[in-house]
């Protein structure tokens, strides 16, 4: 397990490389997070070139991707993401072009978490494929907060490669191509296909990759074919999710261990230290002679920063990193030989036998045990056991006719392409409801009056479709975004200051996940997001009626003090960033509803900030002079006060915090 957050691993792996095409698979998907936090890693640009604010960063990325088109496909489990229910309407309208492929896997889950990136060296133009599999979903917690396991392997035609890795990439591309063509009939993943049939030199690596896209082999069968179970007397299992039946857990463990093996099973807990297993399973494990509940060794907990402290100005908050990694570890206590399997598989019947899963098995000659047996004398059980992955063992076989319909709107050709993947369903039986029109769907509809449909999908990526007298909103993929009008809009003074007000950063206890906490404070819907408000001094400030200005700019100044790399983004006169100080100055000067004193205080505070960071203040003096000229009467009548006020502005007020 790596003690870095997943995003940092991607940044390191992509140094000196250009991403030419990208494929992601996930169980749960957060589109907002994917656009704001994942897609920037593919640009090759440093994070400091983008805004810390999610909304602004998405718009900046939209502008970047419209100029630098990058083919991206995202595969996810259709059921768990409520893609065919009213909840799916909460999805945001994509600002960036990528193909969303919801995978319908019947009564089991589409559960692999893999990434395939087709790369080009920035200097030599050498091509390669980065293959990643692990336990992390395309969510904030998966990329920034949880303890996860990620495996990365590189295929390069100039270096010896793992035969197993090559075969796994070929297998993944073949399966995902089939699923992609159910949505988009265009040729898919040609770059990958051509690269994967090249002649390679193979190394002597013993690592083995595993996937079960078509249930061709079970996990236990795979393990028995690779691992000599009789040689290992310890099995350690970390799984954040268990099979619902306690007898199933014991049976699964027996399939992947020898009879005399000591099995240590990680006992997951939530932040309240409640146990994430049911009481029957807990007691059943305690009855076993060779299976024991366990926890991570204390040294490993410290290394992984399981427990962390978030500091705000007023108080400290304990934060627990949830363990979402899935690890199977076979260990020989005499020879110290170890075999690890990490990936997407939980300790459940469906994961072992039915789900689509992926992972990697690797050998370590000088291994160690990571879990220590524990005894819970007074166990408290959590009410909600599925904090990570709901419905993963669901047997719901309900068939939604709409789930077999896919729609793609082409901004260049002004056409809506429709297709169905079920032979018993006719495309012509679906009716598009567009304002007052009822249009029978067909494989391709070319719109003469395309303004209506484009107006709808620009703000909401769903169209109303009627089938068998039932109406449902169906998601519309969009392509050729370079022909889509990109209206990034602008921010008002209040909106910019509101963004700044959320830049509270104080985390001195953990350098390893400092960036994760920073993003937690800037991302809506994250628990940590409540903490920065504890320092709200707006009601106590000397200039209480102008506290929004002081509050927002004060937090921006703190951000720039702690992250000096951001100074160029926020302070440079040449920047075009919509939440930068030059834009704030422009919006302040042009805001006809903003009172003179507010404008004056804003300019003075910004001048002080620029001066503190060693920046040129001449252009600010011009704005202040212009403001005084345009309001000469008020400033002339209060000349003595103005002179004192400007000289005293940088002083610390006795009531409230310093400016």
C-alpha positions as CSV (number, residue, x, y, z in Angstrom):
1,X,0.0,0.0,0.0
2,X,1.3,3.4,-0.9
3,X,1.0,6.3,1.6
4,X,0.5,8.9,-1.1
5,X,-2.9,9.9,-2.5
6,X,-3.9,8.3,-5.8
7,X,-3.7,11.6,-7.8
8,X,-0.1,12.1,-6.8
9,X,0.8,8.7,-8.3
10,X,-0.7,9.7,-11.6
11,X,1.1,13.0,-11.6
12,X,4.4,11.3,-11.1
13,X,3.7,8.6,-13.7
14,X,2.8,11.2,-16.4
15,X,5.9,13.4,-16.0
16,X,7.4,14.1,-19.4
17,X,4.5,12.4,-21.2
18,X,1.6,13.6,-23.3
19,X,-1.7,11.8,-23.0
20,X,-3.1,10.9,-26.5
21,X,-6.1,8.9,-25.4
22,X,-7.6,7.9,-22.1
23,X,-9.9,5.1,-20.8
24,X,-11.2,4.9,-17.3
25,X,-13.4,2.2,-15.6
26,X,-15.1,2.6,-12.2
27,X,-17.9,1.2,-10.1
28,X,-19.2,4.5,-8.7
29,X,-18.7,7.8,-10.7
30,X,-18.8,11.4,-9.6
31,X,-18.9,13.4,-12.8
32,X,-18.3,16.7,-11.0
33,X,-15.2,15.3,-9.4
34,X,-14.0,13.7,-12.5
35,X,-14.1,16.9,-14.5
36,X,-12.7,19.1,-11.7
37,X,-10.1,16.8,-10.2
38,X,-9.1,14.0,-12.6
39,X,-9.1,15.6,-16.1
40,X,-6.5,18.2,-15.1
41,X,-3.9,15.5,-14.5
42,X,-4.1,14.6,-18.2
43,X,-3.3,18.1,-19.4
44,X,0.4,17.9,-18.5
45,X,0.0,21.3,-16.8
46,X,0.7,21.9,-13.1
47,X,-2.3,22.2,-10.7
48,X,-1.2,25.8,-9.9
49,X,-2.2,26.8,-13.5
50,X,-5.8,26.1,-12.5
51,X,-8.1,27.6,-9.9
52,X,-8.5,25.9,-6.6
53,X,-12.2,26.4,-7.0
54,X,-14.0,23.4,-8.6
55,X,-16.5,25.4,-10.7
56,X,-13.9,27.7,-12.1
57,X,-11.5,24.9,-12.7
58,X,-14.1,23.0,-14.7
59,X,-14.6,26.0,-17.0
60,X,-10.9,26.5,-17.4
61,X,-10.5,22.8,-18.4
62,X,-13.4,23.1,-20.8
63,X,-11.6,25.9,-22.5
64,X,-8.4,23.8,-22.6
65,X,-10.0,20.7,-23.8
66,X,-11.9,22.5,-26.6
67,X,-8.6,23.6,-28.0
68,X,-6.7,20.4,-27.3
69,X,-9.2,17.6,-28.0
70,X,-8.4,14.4,-26.2
71,X,-10.5,11.2,-26.7
72,X,-11.7,10.0,-23.3
73,X,-14.0,7.1,-22.4
74,X,-15.4,6.4,-19.0
75,X,-17.1,3.1,-18.2
76,X,-19.1,2.7,-15.0
77,X,-21.7,0.4,-13.4
78,X,-25.2,1.4,-14.6
79,X,-27.2,0.2,-11.7
80,X,-25.2,1.6,-8.7
81,X,-25.1,5.0,-10.3
82,X,-28.9,5.1,-10.7
83,X,-28.5,5.8,-14.4
84,X,-32.1,4.7,-15.1
85,X,-33.9,6.4,-12.2
86,X,-34.8,10.0,-11.3
87,X,-31.7,10.3,-9.3
88,X,-29.6,10.3,-12.4
89,X,-31.1,13.7,-13.3
90,X,-28.8,15.2,-10.7
91,X,-25.8,14.7,-13.0
92,X,-24.2,17.9,-14.2
93,X,-24.1,18.8,-17.9
94,X,-20.6,17.9,-19.1
95,X,-18.4,20.9,-20.0
96,X,-15.8,18.6,-21.6
97,X,-16.1,16.1,-24.3
98,X,-15.8,12.4,-23.2
99,X,-17.9,9.3,-23.8
100,X,-19.8,8.0,-20.8
101,X,-20.5,4.3,-21.1
102,X,-22.9,2.9,-18.5
103,X,-22.3,-0.9,-18.3
104,X,-25.4,-3.1,-17.6
105,X,-24.1,-6.3,-16.0
106,X,-27.3,-8.1,-15.2
107,X,-27.5,-9.3,-11.7
108,X,-23.8,-8.6,-10.8
109,X,-21.6,-5.6,-10.7
110,X,-19.3,-3.9,-13.2
111,X,-16.5,-3.4,-10.6
112,X,-13.0,-3.1,-12.1
113,X,-11.2,0.2,-11.4
114,X,-8.7,0.4,-14.3
115,X,-7.1,3.2,-16.4
116,X,-5.5,2.8,-19.8
117,X,-3.5,5.8,-21.0
118,X,-2.0,6.0,-24.5
119,X,1.1,8.2,-24.0
120,X,3.8,10.0,-26.1
121,X,7.1,11.1,-24.7
122,X,7.3,14.9,-24.8
123,X,10.9,14.8,-26.1
124,X,11.4,11.5,-28.1
125,X,7.8,11.0,-29.2
126,X,8.1,7.4,-28.1
127,X,4.7,5.8,-27.6
128,X,3.7,3.7,-24.6
129,X,0.6,2.5,-22.7
130,X,0.2,3.1,-18.9
131,X,-2.0,0.4,-17.4
132,X,-3.4,1.1,-13.9
133,X,-5.6,-1.1,-11.8
134,X,-6.6,-0.7,-8.1
135,X,-9.3,-0.3,-5.6
136,X,-10.2,3.4,-6.1
137,X,-13.3,4.7,-7.8
138,X,-13.6,7.9,-9.8
139,X,-14.7,9.8,-6.7
140,X,-13.2,12.3,-4.4
141,X,-12.6,9.8,-1.6
142,X,-11.1,7.3,-4.0
143,X,-8.5,9.7,-5.4
144,X,-7.9,12.0,-2.5
145,X,-9.0,10.6,0.9
146,X,-9.1,6.9,1.3
147,X,-6.2,4.5,1.8
148,X,-6.2,2.7,-1.6
149,X,-4.0,0.2,-3.5
150,X,-3.0,1.1,-7.0
151,X,-0.9,-1.0,-9.4
152,X,0.8,0.7,-12.4
153,X,2.5,-1.0,-15.3
154,X,4.1,0.6,-18.5
155,X,4.1,-1.1,-21.9
156,X,6.9,0.4,-24.1
157,X,8.1,-1.1,-27.3
158,X,11.7,-0.2,-26.5
159,X,11.8,-2.1,-23.2
160,X,11.2,-5.7,-22.1
161,X,7.6,-6.0,-20.8
162,X,5.5,-8.3,-18.7
163,X,3.8,-10.9,-20.9
164,X,0.9,-11.0,-18.4
165,X,0.6,-7.2,-18.5
166,X,0.4,-7.2,-22.3
167,X,-2.2,-10.0,-22.4
168,X,-4.2,-8.1,-19.7
169,X,-4.2,-4.9,-21.8
170,X,-5.3,-6.8,-24.9
171,X,-8.1,-8.5,-22.9
172,X,-9.3,-5.2,-21.4
173,X,-9.3,-3.3,-24.7
174,X,-11.2,-6.1,-26.5
175,X,-13.9,-6.2,-23.8
176,X,-14.2,-2.4,-23.4
177,X,-14.3,-2.0,-27.2
178,X,-17.4,-4.2,-27.3
179,X,-19.1,-2.1,-24.6
180,X,-18.1,1.2,-26.2
181,X,-19.6,0.1,-29.6
182,X,-23.0,-0.4,-27.9
183,X,-22.9,3.4,-27.4
184,X,-20.9,4.7,-30.3
185,X,-20.6,2.7,-33.5
186,X,-17.4,4.6,-34.6
187,X,-14.1,2.6,-34.6
188,X,-12.8,2.6,-31.1
189,X,-9.4,2.4,-29.4
190,X,-7.5,2.0,-32.7
191,X,-4.3,3.4,-31.3
192,X,-4.4,0.9,-28.5
193,X,-5.2,-2.0,-30.9
194,X,-2.3,-1.1,-33.2
195,X,0.2,-0.8,-30.4
196,X,-0.8,-4.0,-28.6
197,X,-0.1,-6.2,-31.7
198,X,3.5,-5.0,-31.9
199,X,6.5,-7.4,-31.3
200,X,7.7,-7.1,-27.7
201,X,10.6,-8.5,-25.7
202,X,9.4,-10.1,-22.5
203,X,11.0,-9.9,-19.1
204,X,11.2,-12.6,-16.4
205,X,8.7,-10.9,-14.2
206,X,6.5,-13.4,-12.2
207,X,3.7,-10.9,-11.7
208,X,0.3,-12.0,-12.9
209,X,-2.7,-9.8,-13.8
210,X,-6.2,-11.0,-13.3
211,X,-9.6,-9.8,-14.7
212,X,-13.0,-11.4,-15.0
213,X,-14.7,-9.4,-17.7
214,X,-16.5,-12.4,-19.1
215,X,-16.4,-14.7,-16.1
216,X,-14.0,-17.0,-17.8
217,X,-12.4,-18.0,-14.6
218,X,-13.2,-17.5,-10.9
219,X,-10.8,-15.7,-8.5
220,X,-10.2,-18.8,-6.4
221,X,-9.4,-20.8,-9.6
222,X,-6.9,-18.2,-10.6
223,X,-5.2,-18.2,-7.2
224,X,-4.9,-21.9,-7.0
225,X,-3.3,-21.9,-10.5
226,X,-0.6,-19.5,-9.4
227,X,-0.2,-19.8,-5.7
228,X,1.1,-23.0,-4.0
229,X,-1.2,-22.5,-1.0
230,X,0.5,-25.3,1.0
231,X,3.7,-23.2,1.2
232,X,2.0,-20.3,3.1
233,X,1.0,-20.5,6.8
234,X,-0.5,-17.0,7.1
235,X,-3.2,-15.3,5.0
236,X,-4.0,-11.6,5.7
237,X,-7.1,-10.2,4.1
238,X,-8.1,-6.5,3.9
239,X,-11.6,-6.0,2.5
240,X,-13.9,-3.0,3.3
241,X,-16.9,-5.1,2.3
242,X,-17.9,-8.7,3.1
243,X,-20.4,-11.2,1.7
244,X,-23.7,-10.9,3.4
245,X,-23.7,-14.5,4.6
246,X,-21.2,-15.3,7.4
247,X,-20.8,-18.9,6.2
248,X,-19.9,-17.6,2.7
249,X,-17.0,-15.5,4.2
250,X,-15.5,-18.6,5.8
251,X,-16.0,-20.7,2.7
252,X,-14.3,-18.2,0.5
253,X,-11.3,-18.0,2.9
254,X,-11.0,-21.8,2.8
255,X,-10.8,-21.7,-1.0
256,X,-7.7,-19.5,-1.0
257,X,-5.8,-21.0,2.0
258,X,-4.5,-24.3,3.2
259,X,-6.1,-26.2,6.1
260,X,-3.6,-25.2,8.8
261,X,-3.2,-21.6,7.7
262,X,-3.7,-18.7,10.2
263,X,-6.1,-16.2,8.7
264,X,-6.2,-12.6,9.9
265,X,-9.2,-10.6,8.7
266,X,-9.0,-6.8,8.8
267,X,-11.9,-5.4,10.8
268,X,-13.1,-2.2,9.1
269,X,-14.5,0.6,11.2
270,X,-16.1,4.0,10.5
271,X,-14.9,7.3,12.0
272,X,-17.1,6.7,15.1
273,X,-15.1,3.4,15.6
274,X,-18.3,1.4,14.9
275,X,-17.7,-2.0,13.3
276,X,-18.6,-2.3,9.6
277,X,-19.8,-5.9,9.7
278,X,-22.9,-7.5,11.1
279,X,-23.0,-9.0,14.5
280,X,-23.6,-12.5,13.3
281,X,-20.4,-12.5,11.1
282,X,-18.4,-10.9,14.0
283,X,-19.4,-13.7,16.4
284,X,-18.9,-16.4,13.7
285,X,-15.3,-15.3,13.1
286,X,-14.6,-15.3,16.8
287,X,-15.8,-18.9,17.0
288,X,-13.2,-20.1,14.5
289,X,-9.9,-21.6,15.6
290,X,-7.8,-20.3,12.8
291,X,-9.5,-17.1,11.7
292,X,-9.0,-13.9,13.7
293,X,-10.2,-10.3,13.5
294,X,-7.2,-8.0,13.0
295,X,-6.1,-4.4,12.6
296,X,-3.2,-2.8,10.8
297,X,0.1,-2.7,12.7
298,X,0.6,0.6,14.5
299,X,3.7,1.5,12.5
300,X,1.8,1.0,9.2
301,X,-1.1,3.1,10.5
302,X,1.3,6.0,11.1
303,X,3.0,5.5,7.7
304,X,-0.4,5.6,6.0
305,X,-1.6,8.6,8.1
306,X,-4.7,6.7,9.0
307,X,-5.3,9.2,11.7
308,X,-4.7,12.9,10.9
309,X,-5.5,16.3,12.5
310,X,-7.0,19.1,10.5
311,X,-6.1,22.5,12.1
312,X,-8.2,25.6,11.7
313,X,-7.5,28.9,13.4
314,X,-9.9,28.1,16.3
315,X,-9.6,24.3,16.9
316,X,-8.3,20.9,15.8
317,X,-10.4,18.2,14.1
318,X,-9.5,14.5,14.0
319,X,-9.8,12.9,10.6
320,X,-9.7,9.2,9.9
321,X,-8.7,8.0,6.5
322,X,-11.0,5.1,5.5
323,X,-9.2,1.9,4.4
324,X,-10.8,1.1,1.0
325,X,-7.9,-1.0,-0.3
326,X,-8.5,-4.7,-1.1
327,X,-5.5,-6.9,-0.2
328,X,-4.9,-10.6,-0.1
329,X,-1.5,-11.5,1.4
330,X,-0.1,-15.0,1.6
331,X,3.0,-15.2,3.9
332,X,5.5,-17.9,4.9
333,X,6.6,-17.1,8.4
334,X,9.8,-19.0,8.1
335,X,11.1,-18.1,4.6
336,X,9.5,-14.6,4.7
337,X,8.3,-15.1,1.2
338,X,5.0,-13.2,0.4
339,X,2.5,-13.1,-2.4
340,X,0.1,-10.2,-2.7
341,X,-3.0,-9.7,-4.7
342,X,-4.4,-6.1,-4.8
343,X,-7.2,-4.7,-7.0
344,X,-10.9,-4.3,-6.9
345,X,-12.0,-7.6,-5.3
346,X,-13.7,-7.7,-2.0
347,X,-14.2,-10.8,0.1
348,X,-17.6,-11.6,-1.3
349,X,-19.1,-14.4,-3.4
350,X,-20.0,-12.1,-6.3
351,X,-16.5,-10.7,-6.4
352,X,-14.9,-14.2,-6.5
353,X,-17.4,-15.7,-9.0
354,X,-19.6,-13.3,-10.9
355,X,-18.6,-9.6,-10.9
356,X,-16.3,-8.0,-13.5
357,X,-13.2,-7.3,-11.5
358,X,-9.5,-6.6,-12.0
359,X,-6.3,-6.9,-10.0
360,X,-2.6,-7.9,-9.9
361,X,-0.7,-10.6,-8.1
362,X,3.0,-10.1,-7.3
363,X,5.8,-11.8,-5.3
364,X,8.0,-10.4,-2.5
365,X,11.0,-12.4,-1.3
366,X,11.4,-10.6,2.0
367,X,7.9,-9.9,3.2
368,X,6.4,-9.2,6.6
369,X,3.0,-9.5,8.3
370,X,0.9,-6.3,8.3
371,X,-2.0,-7.2,10.5
372,X,-2.1,-7.9,14.3
373,X,-4.9,-9.9,15.9
374,X,-7.3,-7.9,18.1
375,X,-10.2,-8.6,20.4
376,X,-13.2,-6.3,20.6
377,X,-14.6,-6.7,24.1
378,X,-17.5,-4.2,23.7
379,X,-18.2,-4.1,19.9
380,X,-20.5,-1.4,18.6
381,X,-21.9,-2.1,15.1
382,X,-22.6,0.5,12.5
383,X,-26.2,0.8,11.2
384,X,-24.9,1.5,7.6
385,X,-22.4,-1.1,6.6
386,X,-22.2,-0.1,2.9
387,X,-20.4,3.2,3.4
388,X,-18.2,2.5,0.3
389,X,-20.1,0.5,-2.2
390,X,-23.8,0.1,-2.0
391,X,-25.6,-2.8,-3.8
392,X,-22.4,-4.5,-4.7
393,X,-23.9,-7.9,-4.1
394,X,-27.4,-6.9,-5.3
395,X,-29.4,-9.6,-7.1
396,X,-31.8,-7.2,-8.6
397,X,-32.5,-8.4,-12.2
398,X,-35.0,-5.7,-13.1
399,X,-34.8,-4.9,-16.8
400,X,-35.3,-1.3,-17.8
401,X,-36.1,-0.9,-21.4
402,X,-34.6,2.5,-21.4
403,X,-31.3,1.1,-20.3
404,X,-30.8,-0.4,-23.7
405,X,-31.1,2.9,-25.5
406,X,-28.2,5.2,-26.1
407,X,-28.2,8.7,-27.5
408,X,-25.3,10.8,-28.9
409,X,-25.6,14.4,-30.2
410,X,-23.0,15.5,-32.7
411,X,-22.4,19.3,-32.5
412,X,-20.6,19.4,-35.8
413,X,-23.2,17.4,-37.9
414,X,-26.2,18.6,-35.9
415,X,-27.5,15.0,-35.7
416,X,-28.8,12.8,-32.9
417,X,-27.7,9.2,-33.2
418,X,-29.7,6.6,-31.4
419,X,-29.1,2.9,-30.9
420,X,-30.5,0.0,-28.9
421,X,-28.6,-3.1,-27.7
422,X,-31.5,-5.4,-27.1
423,X,-32.8,-7.4,-30.1
424,X,-36.4,-7.4,-28.7
425,X,-36.6,-3.6,-28.6
426,X,-37.2,-1.5,-31.8
427,X,-35.6,1.9,-32.0
428,X,-38.6,3.3,-33.8
429,X,-40.8,2.6,-30.8
430,X,-39.0,5.3,-28.8
431,X,-40.4,8.8,-29.1
432,X,-38.3,12.0,-28.5
433,X,-40.4,14.7,-26.7
434,X,-38.9,18.0,-27.6
435,X,-41.0,21.0,-26.5
436,X,-44.3,20.5,-28.3
437,X,-42.9,18.0,-30.8
438,X,-43.1,14.2,-30.8
439,X,-40.3,12.7,-33.0
440,X,-40.0,9.0,-33.6
441,X,-36.4,8.0,-32.9
442,X,-34.3,6.4,-35.7
443,X,-30.6,5.6,-36.1
444,X,-29.8,9.2,-37.1
445,X,-31.9,12.3,-36.9
446,X,-30.6,15.4,-38.7
447,X,-32.0,18.6,-37.2
448,X,-32.8,21.5,-39.5
449,X,-33.9,23.5,-36.5
450,X,-31.2,22.4,-34.1
451,X,-31.4,25.4,-31.8
452,X,-34.1,23.7,-29.7
453,X,-32.3,20.5,-28.9
454,X,-29.0,22.4,-28.4
455,X,-30.6,24.7,-25.9
456,X,-31.9,21.8,-23.9
457,X,-28.7,19.7,-23.7
458,X,-26.5,22.8,-23.1
459,X,-27.9,23.2,-19.7
460,X,-29.1,19.6,-18.9
461,X,-27.7,16.5,-20.6
462,X,-31.0,14.7,-20.7
463,X,-33.8,14.4,-23.2
464,X,-37.4,13.2,-22.5
465,X,-38.1,9.9,-24.2
466,X,-41.4,8.1,-24.3
467,X,-41.6,4.3,-24.6
468,X,-44.7,2.1,-24.0
469,X,-46.6,5.2,-22.7
470,X,-43.8,5.7,-20.1
471,X,-41.7,8.9,-20.1
472,X,-38.1,8.9,-18.8
473,X,-35.1,11.2,-19.1
474,X,-32.3,9.6,-21.0
475,X,-28.7,10.9,-20.9
476,X,-27.2,12.3,-24.1
477,X,-23.5,11.8,-24.8
478,X,-22.1,14.7,-26.9
479,X,-19.3,14.8,-29.4
480,X,-17.4,17.3,-31.5
481,X,-17.3,19.8,-28.6
482,X,-15.1,22.1,-30.8
483,X,-18.3,23.1,-32.6
484,X,-20.2,23.7,-29.3
485,X,-20.5,27.3,-28.3
486,X,-18.4,27.7,-25.1
487,X,-19.9,30.3,-22.8
488,X,-17.7,30.4,-19.8
489,X,-19.5,33.4,-18.4
490,X,-17.9,35.8,-15.9
491,X,-17.9,36.1,-12.1
492,X,-19.3,39.0,-10.1
493,X,-17.3,40.7,-7.3
494,X,-19.4,38.9,-4.7
495,X,-18.8,35.5,-6.4
496,X,-15.0,36.0,-6.6
497,X,-14.9,37.0,-2.9
498,X,-17.0,34.0,-2.0
499,X,-14.5,31.8,-3.7
500,X,-11.7,33.4,-1.8
501,X,-13.5,33.0,1.5
502,X,-13.3,29.2,1.2
503,X,-9.5,29.2,0.9
504,X,-8.9,28.5,4.6
505,X,-5.8,26.2,4.7
506,X,-4.3,25.0,8.0
507,X,-3.0,21.5,8.1
508,X,0.4,21.1,9.6
509,X,0.2,17.5,10.8
510,X,0.4,15.6,7.5
511,X,2.4,16.7,4.5
512,X,1.4,13.5,2.7
513,X,-2.3,14.4,2.4
514,X,-2.1,18.2,2.7
515,X,-3.3,18.6,-0.8
516,X,-6.2,16.3,-0.2
517,X,-7.3,18.4,2.8
518,X,-6.9,21.5,0.8
519,X,-9.2,20.2,-1.9
520,X,-11.6,18.9,0.8
521,X,-12.0,22.5,2.0
522,X,-12.7,23.7,-1.6
523,X,-15.0,20.9,-2.8
524,X,-18.7,21.0,-2.1
525,X,-20.3,18.1,-0.4
526,X,-17.2,17.0,1.6
527,X,-17.4,16.6,5.3
528,X,-14.3,18.7,5.9
529,X,-16.0,21.6,4.1
530,X,-17.7,22.6,7.3
531,X,-14.5,23.3,9.2
532,X,-13.3,26.5,7.7
533,X,-16.5,28.3,8.8
534,X,-15.4,28.0,12.5
535,X,-13.2,31.0,11.8
536,X,-15.9,33.3,10.5
537,X,-15.0,36.8,11.9
538,X,-17.3,38.7,9.6
539,X,-19.6,39.8,12.3
540,X,-16.8,40.9,14.6
541,X,-14.7,42.9,12.1
542,X,-14.2,46.6,12.7
543,X,-15.8,47.3,9.3
544,X,-18.6,44.9,9.7
545,X,-20.6,46.3,6.8
546,X,-17.7,45.6,4.5
547,X,-16.7,42.3,6.1
548,X,-17.3,40.3,2.9
549,X,-14.4,42.1,1.3
550,X,-12.1,41.6,4.3
551,X,-13.1,38.0,4.8
552,X,-12.6,36.9,1.2
553,X,-9.3,38.8,0.6
554,X,-8.0,37.7,4.0
555,X,-8.4,34.0,3.1
556,X,-6.9,34.5,-0.4
557,X,-3.8,36.2,1.3
558,X,-3.4,33.2,3.6
559,X,-3.6,30.8,0.6
560,X,-0.9,32.7,-1.2
561,X,1.3,32.8,1.9
562,X,1.1,29.0,2.3
563,X,1.2,28.2,-1.5
564,X,3.4,30.7,-3.2
565,X,3.1,28.9,-6.5
566,X,-0.4,30.2,-6.7
567,X,0.8,33.8,-6.7
568,X,1.3,33.9,-10.5
569,X,-2.2,32.5,-11.1
570,X,-4.0,35.0,-8.8
571,X,-1.8,38.2,-9.0
572,X,-0.2,38.5,-12.4
573,X,-1.6,41.3,-14.5
574,X,-1.5,39.2,-17.6
575,X,-3.6,36.4,-16.2
576,X,-7.0,35.7,-17.8
577,X,-8.3,33.5,-14.9
578,X,-11.8,34.5,-14.1
579,X,-11.3,34.4,-10.3
580,X,-7.9,36.2,-10.3
581,X,-7.2,39.6,-8.7
582,X,-6.9,41.5,-12.0
583,X,-10.4,40.3,-12.9
584,X,-11.7,41.2,-9.4
585,X,-10.2,44.7,-9.9
586,X,-11.9,45.0,-13.3
587,X,-15.3,43.8,-12.0
588,X,-15.0,46.1,-9.0
589,X,-14.3,49.2,-11.2
590,X,-17.2,48.3,-13.6
591,X,-19.7,47.3,-11.0
592,X,-22.3,50.1,-11.0
593,X,-24.2,48.8,-7.9
594,X,-21.1,48.7,-5.7
595,X,-20.7,51.6,-3.3
596,X,-17.7,53.9,-3.4
597,X,-16.4,52.9,0.0
598,X,-16.5,49.2,-0.9
599,X,-14.5,49.8,-4.1
600,X,-12.0,52.0,-2.2
601,X,-11.5,49.4,0.5
602,X,-11.1,46.6,-2.1
603,X,-8.4,48.5,-4.0
604,X,-6.5,49.4,-0.8
605,X,-6.6,45.8,0.4
606,X,-5.4,44.5,-2.9
607,X,-2.6,47.2,-3.1
608,X,-1.4,46.1,0.4
609,X,-1.5,42.4,-0.7
610,X,0.5,43.2,-3.9
611,X,3.0,45.2,-1.9
612,X,3.4,42.4,0.6
613,X,4.2,39.8,-2.1
614,X,6.6,42.2,-3.9
615,X,4.4,42.9,-6.9
616,X,4.1,46.1,-8.9
617,X,1.3,48.4,-7.5
618,X,1.5,51.2,-10.1
619,X,-1.6,50.0,-12.0
620,X,-3.5,49.8,-8.6
621,X,-2.6,53.4,-7.9
622,X,-4.2,54.3,-11.2
623,X,-7.4,52.6,-10.3
624,X,-7.4,54.4,-6.9
625,X,-6.7,57.7,-8.5
626,X,-9.4,57.2,-11.1
627,X,-11.9,56.3,-8.3
628,X,-11.0,59.5,-6.4
629,X,-11.3,61.6,-9.6
630,X,-14.7,60.2,-10.4
631,X,-15.9,60.9,-6.8
632,X,-13.8,64.0,-6.2
633,X,-16.4,65.7,-3.9
634,X,-16.6,62.9,-1.4
635,X,-12.8,62.4,-1.2
636,X,-12.0,66.2,-1.1
637,X,-14.4,66.8,1.8
638,X,-12.8,64.0,3.8
639,X,-9.2,64.6,2.7
640,X,-7.7,64.5,6.2
641,X,-9.5,61.3,7.1
642,X,-8.5,59.7,3.8
643,X,-4.8,60.5,4.4
644,X,-4.9,59.0,7.9
645,X,-7.0,56.0,6.7
646,X,-4.6,55.1,3.9
647,X,-1.5,55.3,6.2
648,X,-3.2,53.3,9.0
649,X,-4.8,50.7,6.7
650,X,-2.2,48.0,7.2
651,X,-2.4,48.3,11.0
652,X,-4.0,45.5,13.1
653,X,-7.4,46.6,14.4
654,X,-8.0,46.0,18.1
655,X,-11.3,44.3,17.4
656,X,-11.1,41.3,15.0
657,X,-8.2,39.9,13.0
658,X,-5.5,41.7,11.1
659,X,-6.1,42.7,7.6
